[in-house]
Structures are given as C-alpha cells and as structure tokens.
Amino acid sequence: MTAFMPITLRFCDNRTMLVSSVAEAAKALGHQWPDKTAPDYVEAARLVSLAVDGTCSQRIAFDALKKAAGQQNILLARPKSRAHEWLDAVASP
C-alpha cells in the first residue's frame, strides 16, 4: 500500500511518473520541470528534503509537491474511480 493517493506527473520531456510517497517525490523533483526556480517548486524541494530526513511531515511535503506540479501544469488529472464515487455518495447528506 502506498503512503498517499498516487498522482501522475508529466514532465517536460513527456515522460510520466506515478508518485505516491515522499521518496518518489524526491525522485520526481529531479526530473525536467518547466521552472525549477519557481517559488512553489523551491518550497516543495525544501519540504520533501526535510521529510526524507524526518524533520517535516510527509503529508505537508507531498501536498507541496502536488501544489507545485499543479501550478506548473504537469499534474495529470485522474478520473475518480467508481469506489470514490460510491464513497462520495455515501458521505453526502
């Protein structure tokens, strides 16, 4: 089982990567991003590094990666599975 719900990133070289852990997030940060000097990318890289060292929450680091990827338009949208649709239906009043 993965640590987080997997996200898919498509880098500038058109390669894709499924990321579901902080270790994979660290690898993803080494790939070709549109702008590695963008503030959100730099912050994500810092937080992922701290999470790998154990001094930052893995959730915070993973969310920072997801935010940076979204802002650089490399985060691929995934349709919800039927299980998610069912859970959403059960959870809504």
N, C-alpha and C positions, 0 to 999 in steps of 0.2 A: 504494500500500500504506500502511496506517495504522501509526502508531508502536506501538500497543498493540491487544490484542484489544478490540474495541468493547464498551462497556457501555451499557445503556439506563437512563436515569433518568426517573422520572415525578414531576413537581413538584406542588406544592400546587394549582396552577391546572389540573391534569390534563393539562398539556402534557408531551410526551415529547421526549427528546433523546438521540441516539446520540453517545457521547463516545469518541473514540479517539486523542486527542492532548492535550498539555498546553494548547495554545491553545484547544481546545474545552472543556477542563476549566475554564479561566479564565472562559469564557462561561457555562458551566453554573453556576458559583458565583454568578453574577449573577441567576439565576432565583429563583423562590419556593421556598425550603426551609422545612420545618417550624420549624426553630430555628437561626437564624444566629448565636446566641450560644453554642451547644453547643461544648464544648472541641474535639471532633474536627473540627467544621466550621471553627472558627477556625484550627486547625493545618493543615488541608487548604488553606485560603485562603492562609495564610502560605507553605506549601511550594510551591504552584502559582505564586504570585507570584515566589518565588525561582527556580523552574525556568524561568519565562518570561524572567527576567533572565539566566539561565545560571549561577547560583551554587548550584543544587541539582540533584541527579539527577532527571531526568524520571520515572524509574521510581518513586522514592520519593514524588514529588508525586502521581503518578497513583494509586498504591496508597493514599495518604492520602485522596484524593477518594473512591475506591471504599469505603474503610472508613467514612468519614463518611456516605456515601449509604446504606450498608447499615445503619448504626446508626439512621438516621432513616427507614428503611423506604421509601426512594424508588428503590432499586436494583432493577430488574426482573430476575428470574431468566430466563435464556435456556437452553433445552434444548441439550444438546450436539449438534453436527452428527454425521452418520454418519462423517465423516472423523476427528473427535475420538474417536469410539468405536473406530474401527479402530486409531488410534494407541495408545489406551489398551490395547487387546487385545494389540498387538504388544509394548508396553513391559512388560506384566505377565508375571511368570515362570510 
